[in-house]
Amino acid sequence: MSKRAVLEVIALDVEDAVAAQAGGADRLELVSDMAADGLTPSAATVAAIRGAVDIDLRVMLRLADGFAAGDVERLTRAAGRLREAGATEFVLGFLDPGGDVDLDAVERVAGVLDGCRWTFHRAIDRAANRDALRKQLADFPGLDTYLTAGSAQGVDEGMSVLLAEARRRREPGYGQQLLVGGGLRLEHVPGLREAGIDGFHIGGAARPTGWEGPVSADAVGEWRRALGE
């Protein structure tokens, strides 16, 4: 069996963060505005959450819905403010209009992060060529994780891709941790664990009453038990 799995939970505020930690989350992804699939939270929110929990936090760097970088100067300023608020890990990922990685934007934002660890998020699931994107970012400073469902349609559609990528983990561009999220359900877990995948990311699955309601420590605990204590 592979090593203990990491369970990451999306948190919007302190209440979410405290419940996620109580349920056994290892890490939080901090975002705002889930109607736009998760945007950059305020520095004040990040500071408040950092003060309320002691598990790892990864903070989203994304200004608008979609996968274009947009105003890179604003992004770099936001990254600086978030670092001042106590953020040390981040989530980002930008594509150009052709679906290739926007290397200029990634380089400029990651430059401000100055070696902080970060996740390339589900923009990879919209990439024109996943393999090319991974190889372009193979040795990128700080990049240690890909958040992916294997498909833009979610884990049901992307399972074969996830299993294939897990088998390639010793190849250049495939050494980063696979963090599976996007339509992830408990019944997916055994097959993913069997393949050696050890990163799991949940959002709606941690909120029994939907995105208008808070994270449930009990729901997170169910995932923690499914993944192994």
Beta strands, then each sheet from edge to edge (+ up, - down):
strand 1: 6-11
strand 2: 27-30
strand 3: 56-60
strand 4: 89-92
strand 5: 117-120
strand 6: 143-148
strand 7: 177-180
strand 8: 199-202
sheet 1: 7+ 6+ 5+ 4+ 3+ 2+ 1+ 8+
end
